[in-house]
Amino acid sequence: MSKLTDEDFFPYEYIDSVKYRKKIEKLVDSFEFVKKTQITNFCICVCFRDNKKYFISNVPDWAIAYHKMGGARSDEVFDLEIMKNKNYFIPCSSNYDDIQKSLVIHEEQEYGYFDAYSLIRRCVDCTFILLALHNKVVVNHDEIYRNTYHDFENFCIFVIQNMLNEIKEKNKEHRSLQILNDSKLVAKVIKEGVIKPIPKMTAREIECIKLIKNNYPPKLIARTMSITEKTVRNYIDIIREKLDCSSTLDILEKAIQYDL
């Protein structure tokens, strides 16, 4: 396929991977992305808690092609439910419909974008899905993951930290979130926002945690679980001890980390 020109990109400036493509390309070059990671392309997906998703990628021609074909790729690589209880995801196979199949074939054959793996990193404000792509067919996904994910993490931190203003501009309703205003927190989440071995929890404790995640106060938790408020507070004390928490906010953060 012939190289796209600036005229090809102009009508699609509202697609941020196109609008900011020169800045993204500069970040890729500055980090020496391909040399350091041995990965050729990336797509960072920020999944906010209201289910809105925001994408940054160095594959704007891909975005234009998908837009022209009347759809967007919505398969397993950005499906949070499939990635539940996982720290990384190796693409396998999907039951694509005809449109999805044509999009994936177009991505691979026309542009040479082959899914390698995705990293999943969580915090209270959002979940990051960090998709690594390669320009050749990936034969051993696990091997390329093991050999590259540390450097790929560092690259994603670098890009997100340098694109925080752009992310906030496009997501004004989320601009006050701590994750979008603290570059050190971005690094901490990408490096540490993984699911850890889950402490042994009872079904009632997990039910209590889920209600805490929904911002239920102890009195409402007690009513929902048909127990006394004193029992709820006992559960919370036990949960804090098991998860090594000092506050209810800590329980919320740990629950997200453990994917409870």
C-alpha positions in Angstrom: 0.0 0.0 0.0 1.3 3.5 -0.9 2.4 5.7 2.0 -0.3 8.0 3.3 0.2 11.7 2.9 -0.8 14.6 5.2 -3.8 15.1 2.8 -5.0 11.6 3.7 -4.8 12.4 7.4 -6.5 15.8 7.3 -10.2 14.7 7.3 -9.6 12.4 10.4 -8.0 14.9 12.8 -10.7 14.2 15.4 -9.1 10.7 15.8 -6.5 11.5 18.4 -4.0 8.9 17.1 -4.2 10.9 13.9 -4.5 14.4 15.4 -1.4 13.9 17.6 0.5 11.5 15.2 3.6 13.8 14.9 3.9 14.1 18.7 3.4 10.3 19.0 6.0 9.6 16.4 8.4 12.0 18.2 7.9 10.2 21.4 8.5 6.8 19.7 11.7 8.1 18.2 12.9 9.8 21.4 12.4 6.6 23.5 14.0 4.5 20.7 10.9 2.3 21.0 11.7 -0.4 18.4 15.3 -0.7 19.4 14.6 -1.0 23.2 11.5 -3.1 23.1 11.8 -5.1 19.9 8.1 -4.3 19.4 7.1 -2.3 16.4 3.7 -0.8 17.2 1.5 -0.1 20.2 -2.0 0.9 21.3 -2.7 2.3 24.8 -6.3 2.0 25.9 -7.4 3.9 28.9 -10.6 2.3 30.3 -12.4 4.6 32.7 -14.8 3.3 35.4 -17.8 4.7 33.4 -16.8 2.3 30.6 -15.5 5.1 28.3 -12.3 4.1 26.5 -9.6 6.4 25.1 -6.9 5.2 22.7 -3.4 6.4 21.9 -1.5 4.6 19.2 1.3 4.9 16.6 -0.9 3.2 13.9 -3.1 6.1 12.7 -3.4 4.6 9.2 -5.0 1.6 10.9 -7.5 4.0 12.6 -8.3 5.7 9.2 -8.8 2.4 7.5 -11.2 1.2 10.1 -13.1 4.4 10.0 -13.4 4.2 6.2 -14.7 0.6 6.5 -17.5 1.8 8.7 -16.6 0.1 12.0 -14.1 -0.2 14.8 -12.3 -3.3 16.0 -14.1 -4.6 19.1 -12.6 -8.0 19.7 -10.8 -9.7 22.6 -7.8 -7.3 22.8 -9.9 -4.6 24.5 -12.4 -6.8 26.3 -12.1 -6.2 30.1 -14.3 -9.1 31.0 -12.0 -11.6 29.1 -9.0 -10.0 30.9 -10.6 -10.4 34.4 -8.1 -11.9 36.8 -5.2 -11.5 34.3 -2.1 -9.3 34.4 -1.4 -9.9 30.7 -3.3 -11.4 27.8 -2.1 -13.4 24.9 -4.5 -13.2 21.9 -5.8 -16.5 20.8 -8.9 -16.8 18.6 -12.2 -15.0 18.4 -15.5 -15.8 16.8 -15.4 -12.8 14.5 -18.4 -11.7 12.5 -17.8 -10.9 8.9 -17.0 -7.2 9.5 -14.6 -7.9 12.3 -12.8 -10.6 10.3 -12.4 -8.2 7.3 -10.9 -5.6 9.7 -8.4 -7.9 11.3 -7.4 -9.3 7.9 -7.0 -5.8 6.6 -4.9 -4.8 9.7 -2.6 -7.8 9.2 -2.2 -8.0 5.5 -2.3 -4.4 4.5 -0.4 -2.8 7.4 1.5 -5.7 9.0 0.0 -5.2 12.5 0.0 -8.5 14.4 -1.2 -8.7 18.0 1.7 -9.8 20.3 0.2 -9.4 23.8 -1.6 -7.0 26.1 -0.6 -5.8 29.6 -3.5 -5.1 32.0 -2.8 -2.6 34.8 -5.4 -1.4 37.3 -6.0 1.5 39.6 -9.0 3.1 41.3 -9.5 5.6 38.4 -9.1 3.4 35.4 -7.7 0.2 33.8 -4.9 0.4 31.2 -4.8 -2.1 28.4 -1.4 -1.8 26.8 -1.4 -3.7 23.5 1.9 -4.6 21.9 1.9 -5.3 18.1 4.5 -6.7 15.8 5.1 -6.2 12.1 5.6 -9.9 11.5 3.4 -12.9 12.4 4.0 -13.7 16.1 4.9 -17.4 16.5 5.6 -17.6 20.2 3.5 -15.0 22.1 4.7 -16.1 25.5 8.4 -15.7 24.6 8.0 -12.2 23.1 6.0 -11.3 26.2 8.7 -12.5 28.6 11.5 -10.8 26.6 9.9 -7.4 26.1 7.3 -6.6 28.7 9.6 -4.7 31.1 10.8 -2.3 28.4 7.2 -2.1 27.0 6.0 -1.0 30.4 8.6 1.8 30.5 7.7 2.9 27.1 3.9 3.1 27.9 4.7 5.1 31.1 6.8 7.5 29.0 4.0 8.0 26.4 1.2 8.4 29.0 3.2 10.8 31.1 3.8 13.0 28.0 0.2 12.8 26.8 -1.6 13.6 30.0 -2.7 17.0 28.8 -4.1 15.6 25.6 -5.9 12.8 27.4 -7.5 15.4 29.8 -8.5 17.6 26.9 -10.4 14.8 25.2 -11.8 13.4 28.5 -12.9 16.6 30.3 -15.3 14.7 32.6 -12.3 12.7 33.9 -9.7 15.5 34.0 -9.8 15.8 37.8 -8.9 12.1 38.3 -5.6 11.6 40.3 -4.2 9.3 37.6 -4.4 12.1 35.0 -2.7 14.6 37.3 0.1 12.7 38.8 2.8 11.4 36.5 4.5 9.4 39.4 1.2 7.6 40.0 1.1 6.6 36.3 4.5 5.0 36.7 3.5 3.3 39.9 0.3 1.9 38.4 1.9 0.6 35.2 4.6 -1.1 37.3 2.6 -2.3 40.3 -1.1 -2.2 39.3 -1.2 -6.0 38.8 -3.4 -8.7 40.4 -1.6 -10.4 43.3 -2.2 -13.7 44.9 -5.6 -13.4 46.5 -5.8 -13.9 50.3 -8.3 -16.5 51.4 -11.7 -14.7 51.6 -15.1 -16.0 52.6 -18.1 -15.5 50.3 -19.6 -13.0 52.8 -16.4 -11.0 52.9 -16.2 -10.8 49.1 -19.9 -9.7 49.1 -19.0 -7.0 51.6 -16.1 -5.9 49.4 -18.3 -5.6 46.3 -20.7 -3.4 48.2 -17.8 -1.2 49.4 -16.7 -0.9 45.8 -20.2 0.4 45.0 -19.7 3.1 47.7 -22.2 1.6 50.1 -21.9 2.9 53.7 -21.8 0.3 56.5 -25.5 0.9 57.4 -26.6 0.2 53.8 -24.3 -2.8 53.5 -25.9 -4.2 56.7 -29.4 -3.8 55.2 -28.3 -5.3 51.9 -26.7 -8.3 53.5 -29.4 -8.7 56.2 -26.9 -8.5 59.0 -26.3 -5.9 61.8 -24.1 -2.9 61.2 -21.8 -4.2 64.0 -21.3 -7.4 62.0 -20.5 -5.3 58.9 -17.8 -3.4 60.8 -16.4 -6.7 62.0 -16.2 -7.8 58.4 -14.5 -4.6 57.4 -11.9 -5.0 60.2 -11.2 -8.6 59.0 -10.9 -7.5 55.4 -8.5 -4.7 56.3 -6.3 -7.2 58.1 -6.4 -9.7 55.3 -5.7 -7.1 52.6 -3.2 -5.2 54.8 -5.3 -2.0 54.6 -5.5 1.0 56.9 -8.7 2.5 55.5 -11.8 1.9 53.5 -10.2 3.6 50.5 -7.3 1.2 50.8 -9.8 -1.7 50.6 -11.2 -0.2 47.4 -7.7 0.0 45.9 -6.7 -3.5 47.0 -10.0 -4.9 45.7 -9.2 -3.4 42.3 -5.7 -4.8 42.4 -7.0 -8.3 43.3 -9.9 -8.0 40.9 -12.3 -8.9 43.6 
